[in-house]
């Protein structure tokens, strides 16, 4: 009962985090369609692949919270931990790479006035029933020049960003082959997520796992 209450709390937290995170539209997953996932009942964790240095966005506390949430997620689907002969092995992979890109910035338009000689009834502006009437065509003899000319210029600016990703892998222990993988790529280390107990990217990834919760 206690674990059920904890899971419900974490689910609510994850839902709130996910609601404010529309940026994870590039979450992807893939799995071996020949595998019967219902045969898997036990699992164990592999060592995580993670950055060497701890940061506010990734450290032992963040890793433990993430794994605890995943543990509850798999428990809700009938899995139990078996460190001796598990059916599958879970692996958490975090990668980040600092990059720089050139961003084009549009400057405001520069306007230059030309002489404006256009008569209101010039055919270019005359879109009405009188246009083809010979009595009114005499107005089309007026000449005009463009009122405005537009000269737009561009500047470029270097933008530094972190290309990062969170991946969860599920590996069949017997065959030693990956049977499922899910990845979320984006601004994983956005400071706004420091307030969340569960990173919304984890929620997005697990939603694509092909096993549904056990009905109780």
Secondary structure as the mmCIF struct_conf table of DSSP 4:
data_model
#
loop_
_struct_conf.conf_type_id
_struct_conf.id
_struct_conf.beg_label_comp_id
_struct_conf.beg_label_asym_id
_struct_conf.beg_label_seq_id
_struct_conf.end_label_comp_id
_struct_conf.end_label_asym_id
_struct_conf.end_label_seq_id
HELX_RH_AL_P HELX_RH_AL_P1 UNK A 2 UNK A 19
TURN_TY1_P TURN_TY1_P1 UNK A 20 UNK A 20
TURN_TY1_P TURN_TY1_P2 UNK A 22 UNK A 23
TURN_TY1_P TURN_TY1_P3 UNK A 25 UNK A 26
STRN STRN1 UNK A 28 UNK A 31
TURN_TY1_P TURN_TY1_P4 UNK A 33 UNK A 34
BEND BEND1 UNK A 35 UNK A 35
HELX_RH_3T_P HELX_RH_3T_P1 UNK A 37 UNK A 39
STRN STRN2 UNK A 42 UNK A 45
HELX_LH_PP_P HELX_LH_PP_P1 UNK A 46 UNK A 48
STRN STRN3 UNK A 49 UNK A 49
BEND BEND2 UNK A 52 UNK A 53
BEND BEND3 UNK A 56 UNK A 59
HELX_RH_AL_P HELX_RH_AL_P2 UNK A 60 UNK A 75
TURN_TY1_P TURN_TY1_P5 UNK A 76 UNK A 78
STRN STRN4 UNK A 80 UNK A 81
BEND BEND4 UNK A 83 UNK A 85
BEND BEND5 UNK A 87 UNK A 87
STRN STRN5 UNK A 88 UNK A 106
HELX_LH_PP_P HELX_LH_PP_P2 UNK A 107 UNK A 109
STRN STRN6 UNK A 110 UNK A 113
TURN_TY1_P TURN_TY1_P6 UNK A 120 UNK A 121
BEND BEND6 UNK A 122 UNK A 122
TURN_TY1_P TURN_TY1_P7 UNK A 123 UNK A 125
BEND BEND7 UNK A 128 UNK A 128
TURN_TY1_P TURN_TY1_P8 UNK A 129 UNK A 132
TURN_TY1_P TURN_TY1_P9 UNK A 134 UNK A 136
HELX_RH_3T_P HELX_RH_3T_P2 UNK A 137 UNK A 141
BEND BEND8 UNK A 147 UNK A 147
STRN STRN7 UNK A 148 UNK A 151
STRN STRN8 UNK A 154 UNK A 172
TURN_TY1_P TURN_TY1_P10 UNK A 173 UNK A 176
STRN STRN9 UNK A 177 UNK A 186
TURN_TY1_P TURN_TY1_P11 UNK A 188 UNK A 189
HELX_RH_3T_P HELX_RH_3T_P3 UNK A 191 UNK A 195
BEND BEND9 UNK A 197 UNK A 198
HELX_RH_AL_P HELX_RH_AL_P3 UNK A 200 UNK A 206
TURN_TY1_P TURN_TY1_P12 UNK A 207 UNK A 208
BEND BEND10 UNK A 210 UNK A 210
HELX_LH_PP_P HELX_LH_PP_P3 UNK A 212 UNK A 215
#
